[in-house]
Amino acid sequence: MLNLNINFIKLLFTGTFCLTALTGCSVQNLLLQNAGNLLSKETTSGDDDIDLLRHASAYHLKLSESLLVEIPDHTQLAESVVRGYTQYAFVYFMDEADQIESDSVQKASQLRSRAAKMLLRAKSIGFKNLKLKYPQLDSYLQGKLDKNSLNFSVNDAGVVYWSMTSWAGAISLSKDSPDVVADLPSVVRLAELAWHVNPQFENGALASMMGTLELARPGGKPETAEKYYDLAIQWRGTQIAPLISKAENWAVATQNKAVFVQLLSTAIDSSHAQNDLTNTVMRKRAQWLLDSIDNFF
């Protein structure tokens, strides 16, 4: 994170020397686009100090969001911002709320409220970018257009996925808000579009989401959801998140305690093959789920 910000500052500083050679507008746009490219680069951190990364990521997110206002059509930057806010909401609000709820219901509720607001913010940012290219998006999601009327570019798969994920997360936290919950069919339509573009997106992350949405939607079939989860596990590479997703969603929904334990144990054992931040966070969640097993069965 530190190197990224230094590069960003160096870019802006160097750009001041170009002003005498090029027109102001073209230089400004070039600098902004290049800065967007730098800030949107995804890096895998081996640092497992989650508190340190919390402060670093908050700064990075605010900087990126401010830049995105100036270049709203920058797809990679939009994806980075939406992904960042969605992951921040999960790691620092939703996951923490689950783990402290037994000690403080009030604090857990406050954290979930903050998470819901952040997730809706992420969804709004993502949709603003998508609508620049797909102005008919709202009409499609409302069921006013047929399934062949809208096709996403593979380059937009990330913005679509993270917008959908943040939206679904906000719905899961807003069960007492009928207006928000009523959006679930639209989320399913968006997920189906993403699946058509890139089903293996993010090492099975999209497949896991398809399974979760199948369980959540009215009339959803556990056997269909399981197929999605199994594809996610097949495509997961070194990431353990799909194993945990199947455990806490499908195994709990079908009350299959043995599979719950087996999946989480496998996730914990496998997490050390790639000891990045994502696996560190998910390993801690897997252990918490195992320790809290009596709450689910």
Rosetta blueprint (number, residue, H / E / L):
1 M L
2 L H
3 N H
4 L H
5 N H
6 I H
7 N H
8 F H
9 I H
10 K H
11 L H
12 L H
13 F H
14 T H
15 G H
16 T H
17 F H
18 C H
19 L L
20 T L
21 A L
22 L L
23 T L
24 G H
25 C H
26 S H
27 V H
28 Q H
29 N H
30 L H
31 L H
32 L H
33 Q H
34 N H
35 A H
36 G H
37 N H
38 L H
39 L H
40 S L
41 K L
42 E L
43 T L
44 T L
45 S L
46 G L
47 D L
48 D L
49 D L
50 I H
51 D H
52 L H
53 L H
54 R H
55 H H
56 A H
57 S H
58 A H
59 Y H
60 H H
61 L H
62 K H
63 L H
64 S H
65 E H
66 S H
67 L H
68 L H
69 V H
70 E H
71 I L
72 P L
73 D L
74 H L
75 T H
76 Q H
77 L H
78 A H
79 E H
80 S H
81 V H
82 V H
83 R H
84 G H
85 Y H
86 T H
87 Q H
88 Y H
89 A H
90 F H
91 V H
92 Y H
93 F H
94 M H
95 D H
96 E H
97 A H
98 D H
99 Q H
100 I H
101 E L
102 S L
103 D L
104 S L
105 V H
106 Q H
107 K H
108 A H
109 S H
110 Q H
111 L H
112 R H
113 S H
114 R H
115 A H
116 A H
117 K H
118 M H
119 L H
120 L H
121 R H
122 A H
123 K H
124 S H
125 I H
126 G H
127 F H
128 K H
129 N H
130 L H
131 K H
132 L H
133 K H
134 Y L
135 P L
136 Q L
137 L H
138 D H
139 S H
140 Y H
141 L H
142 Q L
143 G L
144 K L
145 L L
146 D L
147 K L
148 N L
149 S L
150 L L
151 N L
152 F L
153 S L
154 V H
155 N H
156 D H
157 A H
158 G H
159 V H
160 V H
161 Y H
162 W H
163 S H
164 M H
165 T H
166 S H
167 W H
168 A H
169 G H
170 A H
171 I H
172 S H
173 L L
174 S L
175 K L
176 D L
177 S L
178 P H
179 D H
180 V H
181 V H
182 A L
183 D L
184 L H
185 P H
186 S H
187 V H
188 V H
189 R H
190 L H
191 A H
192 E H
193 L H
194 A H
195 W H
196 H H
197 V H
198 N L
199 P L
200 Q L
201 F H
202 E H
203 N H
204 G H
205 A H
206 L H
207 A H
208 S H
209 M H
210 M H
211 G H
212 T H
213 L H
214 E H
215 L H
216 A H
217 R L
218 P L
219 G L
220 G L
221 K L
222 P H
223 E H
224 T H
225 A H
226 E H
227 K H
228 Y H
229 Y H
230 D H
231 L H
232 A H
233 I H
234 Q H
235 W L
236 R L
237 G L
238 T L
239 Q L
240 I L
241 A H
242 P H
243 L H
244 I H
245 S H
246 K H
247 A H
248 E H
249 N H
250 W H
251 A H
252 V H
253 A H
254 T L
255 Q L
256 N L
257 K H
258 A H
259 V H
260 F H
261 V H
262 Q H
263 L H
264 L H
265 S H
266 T H
267 A H
268 I H
269 D H
270 S H
271 S H
272 H H
273 A H
274 Q L
275 N L
276 D L
277 L H
278 T H
279 N H
280 T H
281 V H
282 M H
283 R H
284 K H
285 R H
286 A H
287 Q H
288 W H
289 L H
290 L H
291 D H
292 S L
293 I H
294 D H
295 N H
296 F L
297 F L
